[in-house]
Amino acid sequence: MSVINDILKIKSITLPNRIGMSPMCMYMAVDGMATDWHFVHYGTRAVGGMGLILLEATAVAPEGRITPFDLGLWHDGQIEPLKKITNFVHSVGGVCGIQIAHAGRKASHDKPVNGGKQLNIETGGWETVAPSAIPFDESEIPPHELSLAEIDNIVNLFKRSALRALKSGFKVLEIHAAHGYLIHQFLSPISNKRTDSYGGSFENRISLLLKILDAVKLVWDINLPIFVRLSATDWTLGGWTLDDTIKLSEILHINGVDLIDCSSGGNVSTAKIPLAPGYQVAFAESIRATGILTSTVGLINSTSQINAILEAEKADLVLLGRELLRNPYFPLQDVFNNVNDNFEIPTPYLRAKK
């Protein structure tokens, strides 16, 4: 029996099914502001039947953007266009969440379609920051090593962005601590060579994330869930490991995190990742064994794959990425073709059912 359409209750929200849209940068924002592109992009996937829509990495500061074209939540003027998106997603039965982030040393790059190279001051870029003055790639400009005062400010930036996310109408808040961005840079011993209270031991390296979590909880609605996206492994000897992720997930669970969004990699430019369908499912399964909810993502593109993952209880939620770029109506496809009746077709589209 198909379990894709099983509801999932997390705190006060109820997801209408077990599939969601993974955060994917669109590089279409103007000064951090959402545009009509974002409204149509996310609204289409909501109409297509996704239970959860997670907006792309949204920067907590201008210098925290991956590119100059990223979404942001660093000032109140950015709230209104996001509110338009959340209102629509919720009006068609989905749940809308947002991922807040700081790119750290991986900031100040051009958009991928232009080659994705690091931008310098002359080409529209800015100085990047990190736990240590180690560039992501040896060809790049070393980042500025953050001072203790600057770290405190970043914690406050996450707090302020979380409050703006709440005011924007989001019902899920995800803290981006994966893919080699700033929080992940602190977690991994490869990118964090500090000798103060933020470096060295496992406990020190996770302290920034825990401080951000505590700050966010001060302003986020206690009845709404908090997710954390983690890279389960650096895929590199001497880096962040699955065992580290499991240990951190247990701590996050105790401290009020509701779900771990399980991904991997992104912190080492030379890492070799063994890509294959569902290659990150085992991470979600291992982390889920600690008692916390998990989602999985990565080269998943069929309902049979999704059902197999959910039926085997390897994850609680399956997120789709590239497949939704190819097919925004993925959840409805089988319904249109009379394969199953798991999803309710929007009434204006009923005439298309075979």
N, C-alpha and C positions, 0 to 999 in steps of 0.2 A: 504493500500500500504506500502511495506517495505521501511523504511527510513534508514536502516543500511548503504546503499551505498551512501547516500547523502554526498557531500563533505563538509568540514569544513575549512573555511579560517580563519587563525589567523595571523595577520600582513602579512608578505610576503610569508608564507607557506600555502600550501593547502593540507589538509589530504584527501586522496582519498575515505575514508569512515569514519564511526563514531565509530569504535572499535579499541582499542589499547591494547598493552601488558603492564601490570602493572609491575613496578620494582619488581624483586624477586631475592634475593641474591642466588648466585650459589655456593659460597664458593669454587671456583675452581681457583682463581688467585694465582700467584706466586710472592711474594714481590710486590703485588699490580698490577702486569702486567696481562693484558688480554692474554688468551691462545687460542689455536685452539678450545678448548671447547666452549669458548664464541663466536668465529666466527661462528661455526656451529650452536650453540644454537640460537643465534639471527637471523642469516641468514635464518635458516629453518622457523622461524615464519614470516619473511618478505616474503619469497616465498609462505608461506601459506596464505597470503592475508591480514595481519594486516596492517591497515593504519598508525598506530603509534607504533614504538618500543621504549619503555623507558628502558634504561639499568638500572641495579640494583644500589642500594646505593653505591656510589663511594666516598671513603674517601678523605678528603682534607688534611689529615696528617696521618702518620702511626698509631699514638695513637688514631686516630678517627675511626679506623676500629672496626667493631663489632667482627670480628674474624681475626686471622692472614691470612685468606684465601680470604679476601675481595679485590675487585678492588680498585685502588687508582688513584688519579691525583695530586700527590704532587711533581712530578718531570717530566721534559720534556721527559724523556725516556719512559714514559707511554703513550705518544701520539700516536706513530706509530701503535701499534697493535689495538688501538681503531679506528684509521683512516681506517684501513682495514675493520672494521665492518661497519662504517658509509658509506663508498664508496659502499659496496655491498648492504646494505639496500636501499640506494637511487637509485642504478642501477636497482632495481626490482620494483620501484614505491612507496616504503614506505617512511616514514619520521622517522629519527632516533634522539632520544633525550637521555639525561642522567640526572640522579639524583645525585646531589652532597650532601655530608652529613658528619656529625661528630656524632659519637655514644655517646659521653659524658660518663656518668656513666654506660652505657650499653655496653661499649667497653670491649676488652680483655676477650672474651669468646671463648670457643671451638665451633666448628661447631655443628649444631643440631644433626647430625647423630651420633656424639660422646657423646651426652647428653647435650651439650650446657652450661656446667657449666663455671663459671668464672675461668679464668686462673690467677695464681699469677706469680710473677717474676720467680720462680723456674720451673714453668711448661710452660714457653714461653709467659707469659702475660706481662703486663705493668701497671703502675699507671694510673687510670682513673681520669677524671676531670668532674666537674659539677658546676652549679651555687651555690650549697650548699653541704656540706659534708654529704649527706644523700644517703645511698645505695639504689639501686632499690629494692633489697630484703634483708631482715634482715640477711640472711646467708652470704651476700657478704661483701667485704672489702669496707669501706666508701671511696668515691672519694675525690680527692683534690679539695678544693674550689678555683675557679679561681679568680685571682687578676684582677684588672682593666687593667693592662698591658697585661696580658695573654688573656683577652677577646679581646682587640684590635688586638692581633696577630691572633686570630681565625678569626676575620673579614677579615684580610688580606689573610689568607689561603683560604677562600672561594673565594675571588677576584682572586687570582692566579689560582685556580682550574677552575674557570669560563673561564678565558682566555685560559687555556689549552684545555678545552672542545670545545671552538670555533675553535682552531687550529686543533682539532681532527676531525672537520667536522660536529659536532652535530648541528641540526637546532632547537632544543628545549632544554632549560635548566630548570631543576626542582630543587628547593631548598627544601631539606627534613626537614620539621619542624613538623613532626608527629612521632607517634609510640614510644614515650618516649625517643627519641634521644635528642642530646644536645639542639637544639633550642626549642623543646617541653618542655624540662626540665626547661628552662627559662620561658616559657609561663605559666606553671601550678603552682598555689600556693601550690600544694602538694610537689613539688620538689624544688621550689624556695623560700627560706626563707631569702633572702638577705635584707639588710637594706639600701643599697646604691641606685644609680640611675638605677640599673637593677632589683630591687626587690620591693615588696610591691604593689603598684598600678598597675592596668591594663596597663597603659601607660608605666610604667617602665619595666614591664615584657615582653612587646612586642618590646622593644627598640633594643635588639640584632638582632632580625629578620629584623627590618627596617634598621639597620646599614649594615647588610650583603647585603640586597637588594640594598641599595644605592651604596655599593662598587662594587657589581657585575655589576650593570648597567654602571659603568665607563668603563668596558672592553667588555661587551657583545654587540653584534651587535644590534643596535636599531631597526632593521627591523625583528629581530627574537624574538619569544615569550619566556616569562618567566612564568613558572608554580611554584606554591608553594603547597606542600602536607601538609595538616593539619589534625590532629586528631580532629574531631568535638566535641568530648567529652571524658573525662577521665573515664566515666561510674562509677564515684565515688563521693559521696557527698563531697562538699568542693573543688572539683577539677575544671579543665578547662571545660567549658560548651558550648553548641551549641550557646547560646546567645553571649558568648565571641568570638566564631569563626565567627559568622555573623558580629559582630562589627569589628573584625580584617580584615575580607575579604573586607569590605567596604574601609578600610584604604589602604589595599594592592592594591585594584583596582585603587584608586586615585593615588597611587605611582607607577603605571606602570606594575603591575602583570596582566597577560592575562587570567589565568585560575587557579582555585582552585581544586586540586586533593583531593577529599573528602574521608577521611578514619576515623578511630576512635581508641581509646584505645592505649595501649602499655606503659603507664607511671606508672601504678599501678599494681604490681604483683598479687594482690588479687582481681582485678576487675572482676565482673561477666558480661560478654557480652552476650546478648540474640541473639545468632547466628541463622539466618534464611535466606532463599534465598532473596537477595536484601536488607539485613537489613540496609545498609547504604545509600540507595537511597533517603530517606527522608531528610538526611543531605544535599545532593547535591541540592535537590529541594529548600530547605529553603535558602541556600546560594546563589543559582542562582537568587532568587528573588531580590537580591541587585543590579543585573545588570551585574555581572561578569560571565564569562563562568565557567562551572563546569564539572568535570568528576566524575563518581561513580564506585565503585568496591565492590566485596564481595559476594561470593556464587552465581555468575551469570554464567549460563552454557548452555543457549539455545538462539537461535535466536529469539524465541517468547518473552522471557524475555527482551532481548535487544530492540526489536522493541517497546514493551509496554512502556519501560522507555523513549525512544526517542520520540515516538508519543505523549506521555503525557507531553513532554517538562519538564521532571524532571531533566534532565541532557543533556549536549551537546555532551558528549563523554562517552562511556562505556569502561572501562578497564577490561581485563580478567587476572586472575592469575593462580590458580591451573588448571583450565580447559585447559590452553595452555600447561601445563606440560603433561597432559593426551593426548591432541590432538593438535599438532602444526599446523595442517591444518584445524582448526575449521572453519574459514571463507569459505573454499572451500567445506565443507562437503555437504551442501545442493545443491550446484551447481553440484557436482559429481552425486548426486542422483536425479537430475532434479526437485528439489523442487522449486528452484528459480534461476535466472541468475544474481544475484546481483554482483558477483565477476568474474573478468576475470581470467580464468584458464591459468597458464603459458603454453605456447605452447608445451613444452616437455611432459606435463602431460595430454594433450587433449585426448590421447587414452584411458584414464581411465574413461572418462565420459560415463555414461550409456545411 
